[in-house]
Amino acid sequence: MKYERKDEFTKPNTPIDILNLALEKEKSSRDFYSNLLIDLKNSALKNVLKKLMDSENEHIQIIKRMIDK
């Protein structure tokens, strides 16, 4: 599977820019793991990827709370 960048990288200038970039990265990682799960048969690897997805979802929630402050 070839990884393609989904965001346009621009140098973040403010804390909110950094948080928004981090949010994009976390969502991109979550989606990457989710796509790998689609055709995966190995249950052990599926469990690992699900845990990684859960971790990314937690990061997304943390960043969203930081943005809302």
mmCIF file of the N, C-alpha and C atoms, coordinates in Angstrom:
data_MODEL
# 
_entry.id   MODEL 
# 
loop_
_atom_site.group_PDB 
_atom_site.id 
_atom_site.type_symbol 
_atom_site.label_atom_id 
_atom_site.label_alt_id 
_atom_site.label_comp_id 
_atom_site.label_asym_id 
_atom_site.label_entity_id 
_atom_site.label_seq_id 
_atom_site.pdbx_PDB_ins_code 
_atom_site.Cartn_x 
_atom_site.Cartn_y 
_atom_site.Cartn_z 
_atom_site.occupancy 
_atom_site.B_iso_or_equiv 
_atom_site.pdbx_formal_charge 
_atom_site.auth_seq_id 
_atom_site.auth_comp_id 
_atom_site.auth_asym_id 
_atom_site.auth_atom_id 
_atom_site.pdbx_PDB_model_num 
ATOM 1   N N  . MET A 1 1  ? 0.834   -1.176  0.000  1.00 0.00 ? 1  MET A N  1 
ATOM 2   C CA . MET A 1 1  ? 0.000   0.000   0.000  1.00 0.00 ? 1  MET A CA 1 
ATOM 3   C C  . MET A 1 1  ? 0.879   1.238   0.000  1.00 0.00 ? 1  MET A C  1 
ATOM 4   N N  . LYS A 1 2  ? 0.650   2.089   -0.938 1.00 0.00 ? 2  LYS A N  1 
ATOM 5   C CA . LYS A 1 2  ? 1.436   3.312   -1.047 1.00 0.00 ? 2  LYS A CA 1 
ATOM 6   C C  . LYS A 1 2  ? 0.809   4.398   -0.181 1.00 0.00 ? 2  LYS A C  1 
ATOM 7   N N  . TYR A 1 3  ? 1.633   5.066   0.604  1.00 0.00 ? 3  TYR A N  1 
ATOM 8   C CA . TYR A 1 3  ? 1.143   6.149   1.440  1.00 0.00 ? 3  TYR A CA 1 
ATOM 9   C C  . TYR A 1 3  ? 1.140   7.431   0.627  1.00 0.00 ? 3  TYR A C  1 
ATOM 10  N N  . GLU A 1 4  ? -0.007  8.101   0.626  1.00 0.00 ? 4  GLU A N  1 
ATOM 11  C CA . GLU A 1 4  ? -0.110  9.394   -0.044 1.00 0.00 ? 4  GLU A CA 1 
ATOM 12  C C  . GLU A 1 4  ? -0.481  10.444  0.984  1.00 0.00 ? 4  GLU A C  1 
ATOM 13  N N  . ARG A 1 5  ? 0.218   11.528  0.929  1.00 0.00 ? 5  ARG A N  1 
ATOM 14  C CA . ARG A 1 5  ? -0.054  12.633  1.833  1.00 0.00 ? 5  ARG A CA 1 
ATOM 15  C C  . ARG A 1 5  ? -1.401  13.240  1.511  1.00 0.00 ? 5  ARG A C  1 
ATOM 16  N N  . LYS A 1 6  ? -2.227  13.438  2.516  1.00 0.00 ? 6  LYS A N  1 
ATOM 17  C CA . LYS A 1 6  ? -3.552  14.005  2.298  1.00 0.00 ? 6  LYS A CA 1 
ATOM 18  C C  . LYS A 1 6  ? -3.618  15.482  2.650  1.00 0.00 ? 6  LYS A C  1 
ATOM 19  N N  . ASP A 1 7  ? -2.605  15.966  3.308  1.00 0.00 ? 7  ASP A N  1 
ATOM 20  C CA . ASP A 1 7  ? -2.622  17.374  3.693  1.00 0.00 ? 7  ASP A CA 1 
ATOM 21  C C  . ASP A 1 7  ? -1.578  18.140  2.890  1.00 0.00 ? 7  ASP A C  1 
ATOM 22  N N  . GLU A 1 8  ? -1.783  19.439  2.851  1.00 0.00 ? 8  GLU A N  1 
ATOM 23  C CA . GLU A 1 8  ? -0.767  20.291  2.243  1.00 0.00 ? 8  GLU A CA 1 
ATOM 24  C C  . GLU A 1 8  ? 0.069   20.833  3.388  1.00 0.00 ? 8  GLU A C  1 
ATOM 25  N N  . PHE A 1 9  ? 1.344   20.526  3.355  1.00 0.00 ? 9  PHE A N  1 
ATOM 26  C CA . PHE A 1 9  ? 2.199   20.980  4.443  1.00 0.00 ? 9  PHE A CA 1 
ATOM 27  C C  . PHE A 1 9  ? 2.569   22.432  4.243  1.00 0.00 ? 9  PHE A C  1 
ATOM 28  N N  . THR A 1 10 ? 2.196   23.221  5.191  1.00 0.00 ? 10 THR A N  1 
ATOM 29  C CA . THR A 1 10 ? 2.659   24.600  5.245  1.00 0.00 ? 10 THR A CA 1 
ATOM 30  C C  . THR A 1 10 ? 3.240   24.791  6.630  1.00 0.00 ? 10 THR A C  1 
ATOM 31  N N  . LYS A 1 11 ? 4.234   25.596  6.708  1.00 0.00 ? 11 LYS A N  1 
ATOM 32  C CA . LYS A 1 11 ? 4.880   25.803  7.995  1.00 0.00 ? 11 LYS A CA 1 
ATOM 33  C C  . LYS A 1 11 ? 3.898   26.474  8.951  1.00 0.00 ? 11 LYS A C  1 
ATOM 34  N N  . PRO A 1 12 ? 3.596   25.822  10.063 1.00 0.00 ? 12 PRO A N  1 
ATOM 35  C CA . PRO A 1 12 ? 2.663   26.424  11.013 1.00 0.00 ? 12 PRO A CA 1 
ATOM 36  C C  . PRO A 1 12 ? 3.280   27.652  11.669 1.00 0.00 ? 12 PRO A C  1 
ATOM 37  N N  . ASN A 1 13 ? 2.483   28.703  11.771 1.00 0.00 ? 13 ASN A N  1 
ATOM 38  C CA . ASN A 1 13 ? 2.988   29.962  12.321 1.00 0.00 ? 13 ASN A CA 1 
ATOM 39  C C  . ASN A 1 13 ? 2.478   30.269  13.714 1.00 0.00 ? 13 ASN A C  1 
ATOM 40  N N  . THR A 1 14 ? 1.365   29.680  14.080 1.00 0.00 ? 14 THR A N  1 
ATOM 41  C CA . THR A 1 14 ? 0.764   29.972  15.384 1.00 0.00 ? 14 THR A CA 1 
ATOM 42  C C  . THR A 1 14 ? 0.457   28.654  16.102 1.00 0.00 ? 14 THR A C  1 
ATOM 43  N N  . PRO A 1 15 ? 0.219   28.741  17.397 1.00 0.00 ? 15 PRO A N  1 
ATOM 44  C CA . PRO A 1 15 ? -0.151  27.519  18.122 1.00 0.00 ? 15 PRO A CA 1 
ATOM 45  C C  . PRO A 1 15 ? -1.387  26.834  17.527 1.00 0.00 ? 15 PRO A C  1 
ATOM 46  N N  . ILE A 1 16 ? -2.376  27.609  17.089 1.00 0.00 ? 16 ILE A N  1 
ATOM 47  C CA . ILE A 1 16 ? -3.568  27.003  16.507 1.00 0.00 ? 16 ILE A CA 1 
ATOM 48  C C  . ILE A 1 16 ? -3.236  26.319  15.185 1.00 0.00 ? 16 ILE A C  1 
ATOM 49  N N  . ASP A 1 17 ? -2.304  26.881  14.416 1.00 0.00 ? 17 ASP A N  1 
ATOM 50  C CA . ASP A 1 17 ? -1.847  26.230  13.180 1.00 0.00 ? 17 ASP A CA 1 
ATOM 51  C C  . ASP A 1 17 ? -1.205  24.878  13.495 1.00 0.00 ? 17 ASP A C  1 
ATOM 52  N N  . ILE A 1 18 ? -0.410  24.850  14.545 1.00 0.00 ? 18 ILE A N  1 
ATOM 53  C CA . ILE A 1 18 ? 0.262   23.609  14.957 1.00 0.00 ? 18 ILE A CA 1 
ATOM 54  C C  . ILE A 1 18 ? -0.767  22.571  15.376 1.00 0.00 ? 18 ILE A C  1 
ATOM 55  N N  . LEU A 1 19 ? -1.754  23.001  16.154 1.00 0.00 ? 19 LEU A N  1 
ATOM 56  C CA . LEU A 1 19 ? -2.795  22.072  16.598 1.00 0.00 ? 19 LEU A CA 1 
ATOM 57  C C  . LEU A 1 19 ? -3.625  21.560  15.423 1.00 0.00 ? 19 LEU A C  1 
ATOM 58  N N  . ASN A 1 20 ? -3.952  22.431  14.490 1.00 0.00 ? 20 ASN A N  1 
ATOM 59  C CA . ASN A 1 20 ? -4.713  21.999  13.316 1.00 0.00 ? 20 ASN A CA 1 
ATOM 60  C C  . ASN A 1 20 ? -3.915  21.023  12.461 1.00 0.00 ? 20 ASN A C  1 
ATOM 61  N N  . LEU A 1 21 ? -2.632  21.267  12.319 1.00 0.00 ? 21 LEU A N  1 
ATOM 62  C CA . LEU A 1 21 ? -1.776  20.340  11.574 1.00 0.00 ? 21 LEU A CA 1 
ATOM 63  C C  . LEU A 1 21 ? -1.703  18.996  12.297 1.00 0.00 ? 21 LEU A C  1 
ATOM 64  N N  . ALA A 1 22 ? -1.539  19.049  13.615 1.00 0.00 ? 22 ALA A N  1 
ATOM 65  C CA . ALA A 1 22 ? -1.496  17.815  14.405 1.00 0.00 ? 22 ALA A CA 1 
ATOM 66  C C  . ALA A 1 22 ? -2.811  17.050  14.272 1.00 0.00 ? 22 ALA A C  1 
ATOM 67  N N  . LEU A 1 23 ? -3.926  17.766  14.261 1.00 0.00 ? 23 LEU A N  1 
ATOM 68  C CA . LEU A 1 23 ? -5.230  17.133  14.110 1.00 0.00 ? 23 LEU A CA 1 
ATOM 69  C C  . LEU A 1 23 ? -5.342  16.424  12.762 1.00 0.00 ? 23 LEU A C  1 
ATOM 70  N N  . GLU A 1 24 ? -4.885  17.081  11.711 1.00 0.00 ? 24 GLU A N  1 
ATOM 71  C CA . GLU A 1 24 ? -4.885  16.462  10.379 1.00 0.00 ? 24 GLU A CA 1 
ATOM 72  C C  . GLU A 1 24 ? -4.037  15.196  10.364 1.00 0.00 ? 24 GLU A C  1 
ATOM 73  N N  . LYS A 1 25 ? -2.880  15.254  10.994 1.00 0.00 ? 25 LYS A N  1 
ATOM 74  C CA . LYS A 1 25 ? -1.978  14.099  11.028 1.00 0.00 ? 25 LYS A CA 1 
ATOM 75  C C  . LYS A 1 25 ? -2.611  12.926  11.779 1.00 0.00 ? 25 LYS A C  1 
ATOM 76  N N  . GLU A 1 26 ? -3.239  13.206  12.906 1.00 0.00 ? 26 GLU A N  1 
ATOM 77  C CA . GLU A 1 26 ? -3.878  12.145  13.682 1.00 0.00 ? 26 GLU A CA 1 
ATOM 78  C C  . GLU A 1 26 ? -5.018  11.509  12.891 1.00 0.00 ? 26 GLU A C  1 
ATOM 79  N N  . LYS A 1 27 ? -5.816  12.342  12.219 1.00 0.00 ? 27 LYS A N  1 
ATOM 80  C CA . LYS A 1 27 ? -6.914  11.812  11.407 1.00 0.00 ? 27 LYS A CA 1 
ATOM 81  C C  . LYS A 1 27 ? -6.383  10.978  10.252 1.00 0.00 ? 27 LYS A C  1 
ATOM 82  N N  . SER A 1 28 ? -5.303  11.435  9.648  1.00 0.00 ? 28 SER A N  1 
ATOM 83  C CA . SER A 1 28 ? -4.692  10.711  8.543  1.00 0.00 ? 28 SER A CA 1 
ATOM 84  C C  . SER A 1 28 ? -4.183  9.346   9.011  1.00 0.00 ? 28 SER A C  1 
ATOM 85  N N  . SER A 1 29 ? -3.564  9.310   10.173 1.00 0.00 ? 29 SER A N  1 
ATOM 86  C CA . SER A 1 29 ? -3.067  8.042   10.730 1.00 0.00 ? 29 SER A CA 1 
ATOM 87  C C  . SER A 1 29 ? -4.223  7.109   11.054 1.00 0.00 ? 29 SER A C  1 
ATOM 88  N N  . ARG A 1 30 ? -5.266  7.641   11.670 1.00 0.00 ? 30 ARG A N  1 
ATOM 89  C CA . ARG A 1 30 ? -6.442  6.825   11.986 1.00 0.00 ? 30 ARG A CA 1 
ATOM 90  C C  . ARG A 1 30 ? -7.039  6.217   10.716 1.00 0.00 ? 30 ARG A C  1 
ATOM 91  N N  . ASP A 1 31 ? -7.172  7.034   9.677  1.00 0.00 ? 31 ASP A N  1 
ATOM 92  C CA . ASP A 1 31 ? -7.732  6.553   8.410  1.00 0.00 ? 31 ASP A CA 1 
ATOM 93  C C  . ASP A 1 31 ? -6.828  5.509   7.758  1.00 0.00 ? 31 ASP A C  1 
ATOM 94  N N  . PHE A 1 32 ? -5.526  5.682   7.894  1.00 0.00 ? 32 PHE A N  1 
ATOM 95  C CA . PHE A 1 32 ? -4.562  4.723   7.359  1.00 0.00 ? 32 PHE A CA 1 
ATOM 96  C C  . PHE A 1 32 ? -4.777  3.353   7.999  1.00 0.00 ? 32 PHE A C  1 
ATOM 97  N N  . TYR A 1 33 ? -4.861  3.337   9.346  1.00 0.00 ? 33 TYR A N  1 
ATOM 98  C CA . TYR A 1 33 ? -5.084  2.072   10.048 1.00 0.00 ? 33 TYR A CA 1 
ATOM 99  C C  . TYR A 1 33 ? -6.440  1.476   9.682  1.00 0.00 ? 33 TYR A C  1 
ATOM 100 N N  . SER A 1 34 ? -7.433  2.313   9.575  1.00 0.00 ? 34 SER A N  1 
ATOM 101 C CA . SER A 1 34 ? -8.771  1.855   9.221  1.00 0.00 ? 34 SER A CA 1 
ATOM 102 C C  . SER A 1 34 ? -8.782  1.187   7.846  1.00 0.00 ? 34 SER A C  1 
ATOM 103 N N  . ASN A 1 35 ? -8.093  1.772   6.900  1.00 0.00 ? 35 ASN A N  1 
ATOM 104 C CA . ASN A 1 35 ? -8.021  1.194   5.553  1.00 0.00 ? 35 ASN A CA 1 
ATOM 105 C C  . ASN A 1 35 ? -7.277  -0.140  5.540  1.00 0.00 ? 35 ASN A C  1 
ATOM 106 N N  . LEU A 1 36 ? -6.273  -0.269  6.381  1.00 0.00 ? 36 LEU A N  1 
ATOM 107 C CA . LEU A 1 36 ? -5.555  -1.539  6.456  1.00 0.00 ? 36 LEU A CA 1 
ATOM 108 C C  . LEU A 1 36 ? -6.448  -2.655  7.000  1.00 0.00 ? 36 LEU A C  1 
ATOM 109 N N  . LEU A 1 37 ? -7.369  -2.296  7.865  1.00 0.00 ? 37 LEU A N  1 
ATOM 110 C CA . LEU A 1 37 ? -8.249  -3.291  8.485  1.00 0.00 ? 37 LEU A CA 1 
ATOM 111 C C  . LEU A 1 37 ? -9.256  -3.897  7.507  1.00 0.00 ? 37 LEU A C  1 
ATOM 112 N N  . ILE A 1 38 ? -9.548  -3.214  6.439  1.00 0.00 ? 38 ILE A N  1 
ATOM 113 C CA . ILE A 1 38 ? -10.619 -3.635  5.534  1.00 0.00 ? 38 ILE A CA 1 
ATOM 114 C C  . ILE A 1 38 ? -10.445 -5.068  5.037  1.00 0.00 ? 38 ILE A C  1 
ATOM 115 N N  . ASP A 1 39 ? -9.300  -5.402  4.527  1.00 0.00 ? 39 ASP A N  1 
ATOM 116 C CA . ASP A 1 39 ? -9.088  -6.733  3.940  1.00 0.00 ? 39 ASP A CA 1 
ATOM 117 C C  . ASP A 1 39 ? -8.236  -7.650  4.806  1.00 0.00 ? 39 ASP A C  1 
ATOM 118 N N  . LEU A 1 40 ? -7.962  -7.242  6.023  1.00 0.00 ? 40 LEU A N  1 
ATOM 119 C CA . LEU A 1 40 ? -7.054  -7.998  6.880  1.00 0.00 ? 40 LEU A CA 1 
ATOM 120 C C  . LEU A 1 40 ? -7.753  -9.215  7.481  1.00 0.00 ? 40 LEU A C  1 
ATOM 121 N N  . LYS A 1 41 ? -7.079  -10.351 7.432  1.00 0.00 ? 41 LYS A N  1 
ATOM 122 C CA . LYS A 1 41 ? -7.631  -11.606 7.978  1.00 0.00 ? 41 LYS A CA 1 
ATOM 123 C C  . LYS A 1 41 ? -6.982  -11.991 9.314  1.00 0.00 ? 41 LYS A C  1 
ATOM 124 N N  . ASN A 1 42 ? -5.753  -11.577 9.531  1.00 0.00 ? 42 ASN A N  1 
ATOM 125 C CA . ASN A 1 42 ? -5.006  -11.947 10.726 1.00 0.00 ? 42 ASN A CA 1 
ATOM 126 C C  . ASN A 1 42 ? -5.592  -11.237 11.955 1.00 0.00 ? 42 ASN A C  1 
ATOM 127 N N  . SER A 1 43 ? -6.187  -12.007 12.861 1.00 0.00 ? 43 SER A N  1 
ATOM 128 C CA . SER A 1 43 ? -6.874  -11.405 14.005 1.00 0.00 ? 43 SER A CA 1 
ATOM 129 C C  . SER A 1 43 ? -5.922  -10.700 14.973 1.00 0.00 ? 43 SER A C  1 
ATOM 130 N N  . ALA A 1 44 ? -4.732  -11.223 15.141 1.00 0.00 ? 44 ALA A N  1 
ATOM 131 C CA . ALA A 1 44 ? -3.763  -10.581 16.041 1.00 0.00 ? 44 ALA A CA 1 
ATOM 132 C C  . ALA A 1 44 ? -3.364  -9.213  15.503 1.00 0.00 ? 44 ALA A C  1 
ATOM 133 N N  . LEU A 1 45 ? -3.103  -9.164  14.213 1.00 0.00 ? 45 LEU A N  1 
ATOM 134 C CA . LEU A 1 45 ? -2.732  -7.888  13.598 1.00 0.00 ? 45 LEU A CA 1 
ATOM 135 C C  . LEU A 1 45 ? -3.924  -6.928  13.605 1.00 0.00 ? 45 LEU A C  1 
ATOM 136 N N  . LYS A 1 46 ? -5.125  -7.464  13.404 1.00 0.00 ? 46 LYS A N  1 
ATOM 137 C CA . LYS A 1 46 ? -6.329  -6.635  13.469 1.00 0.00 ? 46 LYS A CA 1 
ATOM 138 C C  . LYS A 1 46 ? -6.451  -5.970  14.838 1.00 0.00 ? 46 LYS A C  1 
ATOM 139 N N  . ASN A 1 47 ? -6.193  -6.740  15.884 1.00 0.00 ? 47 ASN A N  1 
ATOM 140 C CA . ASN A 1 47 ? -6.271  -6.193  17.241 1.00 0.00 ? 47 ASN A CA 1 
ATOM 141 C C  . ASN A 1 47 ? -5.264  -5.074  17.462 1.00 0.00 ? 47 ASN A C  1 
ATOM 142 N N  . VAL A 1 48 ? -4.070  -5.257  16.956 1.00 0.00 ? 48 VAL A N  1 
ATOM 143 C CA . VAL A 1 48 ? -3.038  -4.221  17.085 1.00 0.00 ? 48 VAL A CA 1 
ATOM 144 C C  . VAL A 1 48 ? -3.479  -2.957  16.355 1.00 0.00 ? 48 VAL A C  1 
ATOM 145 N N  . LEU A 1 49 ? -3.971  -3.108  15.133 1.00 0.00 ? 49 LEU A N  1 
ATOM 146 C CA . LEU A 1 49 ? -4.398  -1.942  14.354 1.00 0.00 ? 49 LEU A CA 1 
ATOM 147 C C  . LEU A 1 49 ? -5.593  -1.245  14.999 1.00 0.00 ? 49 LEU A C  1 
ATOM 148 N N  . LYS A 1 50 ? -6.496  -2.009  15.581 1.00 0.00 ? 50 LYS A N  1 
ATOM 149 C CA . LYS A 1 50 ? -7.636  -1.403  16.274 1.00 0.00 ? 50 LYS A CA 1 
ATOM 150 C C  . LYS A 1 50 ? -7.170  -0.594  17.481 1.00 0.00 ? 50 LYS A C  1 
ATOM 151 N N  . LYS A 1 51 ? -6.175  -1.119  18.201 1.00 0.00 ? 51 LYS A N  1 
ATOM 152 C CA . LYS A 1 51 ? -5.629  -0.380  19.340 1.00 0.00 ? 51 LYS A CA 1 
ATOM 153 C C  . LYS A 1 51 ? -4.944  0.904   18.876 1.00 0.00 ? 51 LYS A C  1 
ATOM 154 N N  . LEU A 1 52 ? -4.238  0.825   17.760 1.00 0.00 ? 52 LEU A N  1 
ATOM 155 C CA . LEU A 1 52 ? -3.598  2.024   17.214 1.00 0.00 ? 52 LEU A CA 1 
ATOM 156 C C  . LEU A 1 52 ? -4.649  3.048   16.784 1.00 0.00 ? 52 LEU A C  1 
ATOM 157 N N  . MET A 1 53 ? -5.731  2.568   16.165 1.00 0.00 ? 53 MET A N  1 
ATOM 158 C CA . MET A 1 53 ? -6.825  3.462   15.782 1.00 0.00 ? 53 MET A CA 1 
ATOM 159 C C  . MET A 1 53 ? -7.446  4.123   17.010 1.00 0.00 ? 53 MET A C  1 
ATOM 160 N N  . ASP A 1 54 ? -7.667  3.344   18.052 1.00 0.00 ? 54 ASP A N  1 
ATOM 161 C CA . ASP A 1 54 ? -8.219  3.896   19.292 1.00 0.00 ? 54 ASP A CA 1 
ATOM 162 C C  . ASP A 1 54 ? -7.306  4.971   19.863 1.00 0.00 ? 54 ASP A C  1 
ATOM 163 N N  . SER A 1 55 ? -6.014  4.711   19.801 1.00 0.00 ? 55 SER A N  1 
ATOM 164 C CA . SER A 1 55 ? -5.043  5.681   20.292 1.00 0.00 ? 55 SER A CA 1 
ATOM 165 C C  . SER A 1 55 ? -5.121  6.978   19.486 1.00 0.00 ? 55 SER A C  1 
ATOM 166 N N  . GLU A 1 56 ? -5.205  6.847   18.179 1.00 0.00 ? 56 GLU A N  1 
ATOM 167 C CA . GLU A 1 56 ? -5.316  8.037   17.323 1.00 0.00 ? 56 GLU A CA 1 
ATOM 168 C C  . GLU A 1 56 ? -6.607  8.793   17.631 1.00 0.00 ? 56 GLU A C  1 
ATOM 169 N N  . ASN A 1 57 ? -7.700  8.063   17.866 1.00 0.00 ? 57 ASN A N  1 
ATOM 170 C CA . ASN A 1 57 ? -8.966  8.717   18.218 1.00 0.00 ? 57 ASN A CA 1 
ATOM 171 C C  . ASN A 1 57 ? -8.860  9.488   19.529 1.00 0.00 ? 57 ASN A C  1 
ATOM 172 N N  . GLU A 1 58 ? -8.134  8.927   20.486 1.00 0.00 ? 58 GLU A N  1 
ATOM 173 C CA . GLU A 1 58 ? -7.904  9.638   21.754 1.00 0.00 ? 58 GLU A CA 1 
ATOM 174 C C  . GLU A 1 58 ? -7.102  10.912  21.506 1.00 0.00 ? 58 GLU A C  1 
ATOM 175 N N  . HIS A 1 59 ? -6.077  10.816  20.672 1.00 0.00 ? 59 HIS A N  1 
ATOM 176 C CA . HIS A 1 59 ? -5.268  11.998  20.349 1.00 0.00 ? 59 HIS A CA 1 
ATOM 177 C C  . HIS A 1 59 ? -6.131  13.064  19.676 1.00 0.00 ? 59 HIS A C  1 
ATOM 178 N N  . ILE A 1 60 ? -7.018  12.638  18.783 1.00 0.00 ? 60 ILE A N  1 
ATOM 179 C CA . ILE A 1 60 ? -7.904  13.572  18.084 1.00 0.00 ? 60 ILE A CA 1 
ATOM 180 C C  . ILE A 1 60 ? -8.767  14.321  19.096 1.00 0.00 ? 60 ILE A C  1 
ATOM 181 N N  . GLN A 1 61 ? -9.323  13.605  20.059 1.00 0.00 ? 61 GLN A N  1 
ATOM 182 C CA . GLN A 1 61 ? -10.178 14.240  21.070 1.00 0.00 ? 61 GLN A CA 1 
ATOM 183 C C  . GLN A 1 61 ? -9.381  15.224  21.928 1.00 0.00 ? 61 GLN A C  1 
ATOM 184 N N  . ILE A 1 62 ? -8.170  14.852  22.288 1.00 0.00 ? 62 ILE A N  1 
ATOM 185 C CA . ILE A 1 62 ? -7.315  15.741  23.088 1.00 0.00 ? 62 ILE A CA 1 
ATOM 186 C C  . ILE A 1 62 ? -7.016  17.022  22.316 1.00 0.00 ? 62 ILE A C  1 
ATOM 187 N N  . ILE A 1 63 ? -6.651  16.881  21.061 1.00 0.00 ? 63 ILE A N  1 
ATOM 188 C CA . ILE A 1 63 ? -6.312  18.052  20.252 1.00 0.00 ? 63 ILE A CA 1 
ATOM 189 C C  . ILE A 1 63 ? -7.542  18.933  20.047 1.00 0.00 ? 63 ILE A C  1 
ATOM 190 N N  . LYS A 1 64 ? -8.693  18.328  19.804 1.00 0.00 ? 64 LYS A N  1 
ATOM 191 C CA . LYS A 1 64 ? -9.924  19.110  19.639 1.00 0.00 ? 64 LYS A CA 1 
ATOM 192 C C  . LYS A 1 64 ? -10.232 19.917  20.893 1.00 0.00 ? 64 LYS A C  1 
ATOM 193 N N  . ARG A 1 65 ? -10.028 19.300  22.066 1.00 0.00 ? 65 ARG A N  1 
ATOM 194 C CA . ARG A 1 65 ? -10.256 20.038  23.314 1.00 0.00 ? 65 ARG A CA 1 
ATOM 195 C C  . ARG A 1 65 ? -9.277  21.199  23.446 1.00 0.00 ? 65 ARG A C  1 
ATOM 196 N N  . MET A 1 66 ? -8.033  20.975  23.028 1.00 0.00 ? 66 MET A N  1 
ATOM 197 C CA . MET A 1 66 ? -7.043  22.052  23.091 1.00 0.00 ? 66 MET A CA 1 
ATOM 198 C C  . MET A 1 66 ? -7.415  23.196  22.143 1.00 0.00 ? 66 MET A C  1 
ATOM 199 N N  . ILE A 1 67 ? -7.924  22.853  20.975 1.00 0.00 ? 67 ILE A N  1 
ATOM 200 C CA . ILE A 1 67 ? -8.325  23.877  20.006 1.00 0.00 ? 67 ILE A CA 1 
ATOM 201 C C  . ILE A 1 67 ? -9.506  24.684  20.534 1.00 0.00 ? 67 ILE A C  1 
ATOM 202 N N  . ASP A 1 68 ? -10.421 24.018  21.223 1.00 0.00 ? 68 ASP A N  1 
ATOM 203 C CA . ASP A 1 68 ? -11.629 24.679  21.730 1.00 0.00 ? 68 ASP A CA 1 
ATOM 204 C C  . ASP A 1 68 ? -11.354 25.615  22.918 1.00 0.00 ? 68 ASP A C  1 
ATOM 205 N N  . LYS A 1 69 ? -10.188 25.491  23.547 1.00 0.00 ? 69 LYS A N  1 
ATOM 206 C CA . LYS A 1 69 ? -9.871  26.347  24.703 1.00 0.00 ? 69 LYS A CA 1 
ATOM 207 C C  . LYS A 1 69 ? -9.588  27.768  24.294 1.00 0.00 ? 69 LYS A C  1 
# 
